[in-house]
């Protein structure tokens, strides 16, 4: 079976680890992770309607219950790092930003139009992009692939 993609837009924060931690907590509390939801719909209008609530005592417990397949969600990503790796969220480098978006300050629209972006992500990894609006950081976009 191939990996399952996931993606999230969150409000911009200067500390990207804080943004990741808040996103993980939000998704855990909503129960938007496997094994609670085997397959998650990551597009609207259905995404936020999936809200069965957490079925585990902690994120760690949810990750453990998911086993080798992982949670198929951001819960599998525990930290922000400078370089891509398993269970980390890493930013795109300058060349990747130029290749995928043609700018160092992509907008949400730029990211939504880029089909090639997911090609830069390996299974069990996550990449993120700072999104701009009117020349200012506005959102963070986290995207990844599950382990399975």
C-alpha positions in Angstrom: 0.0 0.0 0.0 1.3 3.5 -0.8 1.6 6.4 1.7 -1.3 8.6 2.4 -0.8 12.4 1.9 -2.0 14.9 4.5 -1.9 18.7 4.6 -2.8 21.5 7.0 -3.0 25.3 6.8 -2.5 27.0 10.2 -2.1 30.7 11.3 1.5 31.9 11.0 3.7 31.9 14.2 7.3 32.9 14.3 8.1 29.8 16.3 7.3 27.0 13.9 7.7 24.3 16.6 5.0 26.0 18.6 2.7 26.0 15.5 3.4 22.3 14.9 2.7 21.5 18.5 -0.6 23.4 18.5 -1.6 21.7 15.2 -0.8 18.2 16.6 -2.8 18.9 19.7 -5.8 20.2 17.7 -5.8 17.1 15.5 -5.4 14.8 18.4 -8.3 16.4 20.3 -10.5 16.2 17.2 -9.6 12.5 16.7 -8.5 13.1 13.2 -5.9 10.3 13.1 -5.7 6.6 12.5 -6.8 4.3 14.1 -9.7 6.5 15.1 -10.4 7.4 11.5 -8.8 4.9 9.1 -8.8 7.3 6.2 -9.0 11.0 6.7 -10.5 13.4 4.2 -8.1 16.4 4.0 -10.1 18.7 1.8 -13.1 20.9 2.6 -15.9 20.8 3.2 -15.5 17.4 4.9 -12.3 17.9 6.8 -13.5 19.7 9.9 -16.7 17.7 10.0 -14.6 14.7 10.9 -14.5 15.2 14.6 -15.0 12.0 16.6 -12.8 13.1 19.4 -9.6 11.6 20.8 -9.8 7.9 21.6 -6.4 7.7 23.4 -5.0 9.3 26.6 -2.2 11.1 24.8 -0.6 11.8 21.4 2.1 9.3 22.3 -0.6 6.7 23.0 -2.3 7.4 19.7 1.0 7.0 17.8 1.8 3.8 19.6 -1.7 2.4 18.8 -1.3 3.2 15.1 1.8 0.9 14.9 4.0 0.7 11.9 1.4 2.3 9.6 1.5 5.5 11.7 -1.5 7.8 12.3 -1.7 9.0 8.7 -1.7 12.5 10.1 0.5 15.3 11.6 0.6 13.3 14.9 3.5 11.3 13.3 5.6 14.4 13.1 7.1 15.4 16.5 9.6 18.2 15.7 10.7 20.9 13.3 14.2 20.4 11.9 16.3 22.1 9.3 16.7 19.0 7.1 14.0 16.4 6.0 13.9 13.2 8.0 11.5 10.7 9.5 9.0 12.2 11.9 10.2 15.7 11.4 8.8 18.8 9.6 11.5 20.6 7.5 11.2 23.7 5.4 11.8 23.7 1.7 15.1 25.1 0.6 15.5 28.1 -1.7 15.8 26.0 -4.8 12.7 24.0 -4.0 10.8 27.1 -3.3 11.8 28.5 -6.7 11.1 25.2 -8.5 7.6 24.7 -7.0 6.3 28.2 -6.6 8.6 30.5 -8.6 9.0 32.7 -5.5 10.5 32.8 -2.0 7.2 34.2 -0.7 4.5 31.9 -2.0 0.8 32.6 -1.2 -1.8 30.0 -0.3 -3.0 30.1 -3.9 0.6 29.3 -5.1 0.7 26.2 -2.9 -2.8 25.0 -3.8 -1.8 25.2 -7.5 1.5 23.2 -7.1 1.0 19.5 -7.9 4.8 19.0 -7.9 5.2 20.0 -4.2 4.2 16.6 -2.9 7.0 15.0 -5.0 9.5 16.5 -2.6 8.1 14.5 0.4 9.1 11.0 1.3 7.0 8.6 3.3 7.1 9.3 7.0 8.2 12.9 6.4 6.7 16.3 6.4 7.7 19.6 4.8 6.4 23.1 5.5 6.2 26.4 3.8 5.6 29.9 5.2 2.8 31.5 3.2 2.6 35.2 2.5 -0.3 37.7 2.1 0.4 41.3 1.1 4.2 40.7 1.6 3.8 39.5 5.2 3.9 35.9 6.6 0.3 34.8 7.0 0.1 31.1 7.3 2.2 27.9 7.6 1.4 25.0 5.4 2.4 21.5 6.7 2.2 18.6 4.3 3.5 15.0 4.5 3.1 11.4 3.7 2.2 8.6 6.1 4.6 5.7 6.7 2.3 3.0 5.0 
